Amino acid sequence: MSATLFLITARGGSKGLPGKNIKPLDGKPLIQYTIEAARELVPDRDIVISTDSQEIISVVEQTGLKVPFLRPPNLATDTAGHHEVIIHAIEEMESLGQSYERVVLLQPTSPFRKGDHIKEALKLFDNSCKMVVSVKQPEDSPFYNQFMENENGFLVPCLKRAGNRRQDCPPIYTYNGSTYIMRVADIKKVHMHNLKPIRKHLMPEINSIQIDTVIDWLVAEAIIDLKLN
């Protein structure tokens, strides 16, 4: 049994930015950034791409990484959840004779996540928690300047204001979509969204850029052009 499976999930369909997972960013496919980050920690045998797309498989295998199975169509829809995709990958690898203690889920839409960030997250994963998740600190806060609409159509605060300045409010964190670390035994018993307690791995804002839209892509290109990463 190997310690950790590095699972990169990349379905073929994308409405916000079609083909984004293999779209060239600064001369290489977006997914390659995540493959290279994973390769800083483990050999290729422990890096698995879960995809339903033969085109993505072709691009990935040009990097020298073999794709051991094809994700079924029912797990590649807009409504398919990460938990089911992870379980499928684990079971596929077990059928090939390879089982794991932990799984590190990496999304290919985070090109500025480095191998060192994954290492930092792994150091935080111990017996006191069930999951480590990478996060960033957003500019907006439900304790300060986030609102929702009431039944009369008027804006009301999401939560009671905790101070007269944003800096006075409790710190808020949001998942940045980069890295999730879990035990295989735990997610076989409990849905990943119900795992508790969760420990955060705080990443800088620039490394937390997640590409889902054309605007995100333009931001990523600007970061590279200005050498900010």
Stockholm file with secondary structure:
# STOCKHOLM 1.0

chainA/1-229         MSATLFLITARGGSKGLPGKNIKPLDGKPLIQYTIEAARELVPDRDIVISTDSQEIISVVEQTGLKVPFLRPPNLATDTAGHHEVIIHAIEEMESLGQSYERVVLLQPTSPFRKGDHIKEALKLFDNSCKMVVSVKQPEDSPFYNQFMENENGFLVPCLKRAGNRRQDCPPIYTYNGSTYIMRVADIKKVHMHNLKPIRKHLMPEINSIQIDTVIDWLVAEAIIDLKLN
#=GR chainA/1-229 SS CEEEEEEEECCSCCSSSTTGGGSEETTEEHHHHHHHHHHTTSCGGGEEEECSCHHHHHHHHTTTCCCCCCCCGGGSSTTCCHHHHHHHHHHHHHHTTCCEEEEEEECTTCTTCCHHHHHHHHHHCSTTCSEEEEEECCSCCTTTTCEEECTTSCEEESSCCCCSSGGGSCCCCEEEEEEEEEEHHHHTTSCGGGCCSEEEEECCTGGGCCCCSHHHHHHHHHHHHTTCC
#=GC SS_cons         CEEEEEEEECCSCCSSSTTGGGSEETTEEHHHHHHHHHHTTSCGGGEEEECSCHHHHHHHHTTTCCCCCCCCGGGSSTTCCHHHHHHHHHHHHHHTTCCEEEEEEECTTCTTCCHHHHHHHHHHCSTTCSEEEEEECCSCCTTTTCEEECTTSCEEESSCCCCSSGGGSCCCCEEEEEEEEEEHHHHTTSCGGGCCSEEEEECCTGGGCCCCSHHHHHHHHHHHHTTCC
//
